[in-house]
Amino acid sequence: MSESNQSSPTGANPDFSGLLSQAFESTLAQFKGFSAPLGAQVGLAFDAAKLESIQQEFVAQASELWNQSLNANLKIKDRRFSGEAWSAQPASQFGAALYMLSSRTLLNLTDALEIDHKTKSRIKFAVEQFVAASAPSNFLATNVEAIDLAVKTQGASLSHGLENLVHDLRQGHVSMTDESLFEVGKNVATTQGQVIFENDYFQLIEYSPLTPKVFEKPLLLVPPCINKFYILDLQPENSFIRYAVSQGHRTLVVSWNNPGESMAQATWDDYIEHAVIKAIEVATQLSGSGKINTLGFCVGGTMLSCALAVLAARGESPASSATLLTTLVDFGNTGILDVFIDEQMVQLREMQFANGGLLPGRDLAQTFSFLRPNELVWNYVVGNYLKGQTPPAFDLLYWNSDATNLPGPLYAWYLRNTYLENRLIKPGAVTVCGESIDMGQVKLPIYIYGSQEDHIVPVDSAYASTQIFKGPKTFVMGASGHIAGVINPPQAKKRSHWVNTKRAFPAKLHSWLDSAQEIPGSWWPNWAQWLSTHAGASVAPPKRAGNTQFKPIESAPGRYVAVKV
């Protein structure tokens, strides 16, 4: 430790370093008390060298903060505390800076634990939740911006905040956007089309052509069943579905039913057989060549992979290609979601849904929100309730709040066979729809996309699919996260994507990246060019949706997507 850090910043108090050491010990005690229950089975122990380094860093940074505050040059690089009201109140600004230091220290202490990886990850996740929840900005008494606004508005902001709180309590979730400004079929999910098939599980929508010619092989999209399909059809300018149609593809999408009690017994096999495989069957009967192209997004990609493996086991190969967007097939690394999954948790869910039941959509939505608590929880608590603001209109966040239920038996099967036991990549280890499946038998051309900053499907896990499927493969990595990386229209001219012209796929993503090329802008044109080589001849578009067997039922987006939990 430097001499300047061994004494008071002003030189008046020789015990200043000792006081800071005591402050560190207090932080350490807080960490131990908070973490001990999570590590109870293994005990908590620290790497001595790392612990000493963390203490020295804490003391040095705390001393530097004090010096900066005395010299009135304290700067905080965090948007929660970057407003003028914080800099105008030195005591509040210093408190926020101490909070930031304590937060970093608590997270560093997690890294210093000598403990198994799973327990360390759980402790770190819990610490992150605690740190996010305890920010001074989250409380009216310590949020100087909220106090300042209340004074300026003569209490109107607090009154509006209370109204917002009552509204959100009634609707059952924190508002992330002004939901009154959106309506499915009116200003989201507006691409024109017709529902041409429906059963208890899904509606199949076929979209109206936008080009004078279309490819003879239809394109079937399978979105995740844990969300509404219109993430792929938000506004015309960012609609992936509209883009596919504009490229000349006869495009169909699975619109999942939002399960009620009548579907409380539905299983994974039911969804694969009666939804994904059925949708493939219907789409194939629309094809002039008897073949289709397929695309699965997130869990929809996992379901599509299972369906194709079942069909391969039956000796059927109706698909000319598959596209997997941010999809897990190899669940060896599930990122932050791994903290929730263990044998005890899965057994609990299996017992809960042994006789059927529904997993409420709000439970899933809240879980995913707390994966990014500052951005998707506390940001709106502060804005909606402490400041009385109405969140701005944002189509993606409206979709994010439009939750869907899941049948409990499906959910329990999915947890055990994928997240817990990773059985899909083991040939013959799992039976789906009566077939012992082997992903290695899915040998069609596959386009695999992963997002660089995806916290739900880590990009290296998306890449891992290149090691599973045996047919021709293309892998592309896009910038940003799970949703923003996928929904990146070319005209926005945002972000980048990485391609590699070499046909070899090394075992690890970093080796692939060593010879990859970064290209500015959306990955959509790259995908469109690839898909066109598998789409068949150009033919005249159909005069109407469906065919003589599958006639239009109603206009897109259909009834199912409008069902609320």
Stockholm file with secondary structure:
# STOCKHOLM 1.0

chainA/1-565         MSESNQSSPTGANPDFSGLLSQAFESTLAQFKGFSAPLGAQVGLAFDAAKLESIQQEFVAQASELWNQSLNANLKIKDRRFSGEAWSAQPASQFGAALYMLSSRTLLNLTDALEIDHKTKSRIKFAVEQFVAASAPSNFLATNVEAIDLAVKTQGASLSHGLENLVHDLRQGHVSMTDESLFEVGKNVATTQGQVIFENDYFQLIEYSPLTPKVFEKPLLLVPPCINKFYILDLQPENSFIRYAVSQGHRTLVVSWNNPGESMAQATWDDYIEHAVIKAIEVATQLSGSGKINTLGFCVGGTMLSCALAVLAARGESPASSATLLTTLVDFGNTGILDVFIDEQMVQLREMQFANGGLLPGRDLAQTFSFLRPNELVWNYVVGNYLKGQTPPAFDLLYWNSDATNLPGPLYAWYLRNTYLENRLIKPGAVTVCGESIDMGQVKLPIYIYGSQEDHIVPVDSAYASTQIFKGPKTFVMGASGHIAGVINPPQAKKRSHWVNTKRAFPAKLHSWLDSAQEIPGSWWPNWAQWLSTHAGASVAPPKRAGNTQFKPIESAPGRYVAVKV
#=GR chainA/1-565 SS CCHHHHSCTTSSCTTHHHHHHHHHHHHHHHHHHHHTTTTTTTCCCBCHHHHHHHHHHHHHHHHHHHHHHHTTCCCCCCGGGCSHHHHTCHHHHHHHHHHHHHHHHHHHHHHTBCSCHHHHHHHHHHHHHHHHHTCGGGSTTTCHHHHHHHHHTTTHHHHHHHHHHHHHHHHTSCCSSCGGGCCBTTTBSCCCEEEEEECSSEEEEEECCCSSSEESSCEEEECCTTSCGGGGSSSGGGCHHHHHHHTTCCEEEEEECCCCGGGTTCCHHHHIIIIIIHHHHHHHHHCSSSCEEEEEETHHHHHHHHHHHHHHHTTCCCEEEEEEESCCSCCSCCGGGGGGCCHHHHHHHHHHTTTCCEECHHHHHHHHHTTSHIIIIIHHHIIIIISCCCCCCCHHHHHHHSCCCEEHHHHHHHIIIIIITCCTTSTTSCEETTEECCGGGCCSCEEEEEETTCSSSCHHHHHGGGGTCCSCEEEEEESSCTTTTTSCCGGGCCSEEEECCCCCCCSSHHHHHHTCEEEESCSHHHHHHHHHTTSCCEECCCSSSSCSSSCCCEETTCSGGGCCC
#=GC SS_cons         CCHHHHSCTTSSCTTHHHHHHHHHHHHHHHHHHHHTTTTTTTCCCBCHHHHHHHHHHHHHHHHHHHHHHHTTCCCCCCGGGCSHHHHTCHHHHHHHHHHHHHHHHHHHHHHTBCSCHHHHHHHHHHHHHHHHHTCGGGSTTTCHHHHHHHHHTTTHHHHHHHHHHHHHHHHTSCCSSCGGGCCBTTTBSCCCEEEEEECSSEEEEEECCCSSSEESSCEEEECCTTSCGGGGSSSGGGCHHHHHHHTTCCEEEEEECCCCGGGTTCCHHHHIIIIIIHHHHHHHHHCSSSCEEEEEETHHHHHHHHHHHHHHHTTCCCEEEEEEESCCSCCSCCGGGGGGCCHHHHHHHHHHTTTCCEECHHHHHHHHHTTSHIIIIIHHHIIIIISCCCCCCCHHHHHHHSCCCEEHHHHHHHIIIIIITCCTTSTTSCEETTEECCGGGCCSCEEEEEETTCSSSCHHHHHGGGGTCCSCEEEEEESSCTTTTTSCCGGGCCSEEEECCCCCCCSSHHHHHHTCEEEESCSHHHHHHHHHTTSCCEECCCSSSSCSSSCCCEETTCSGGGCCC
//
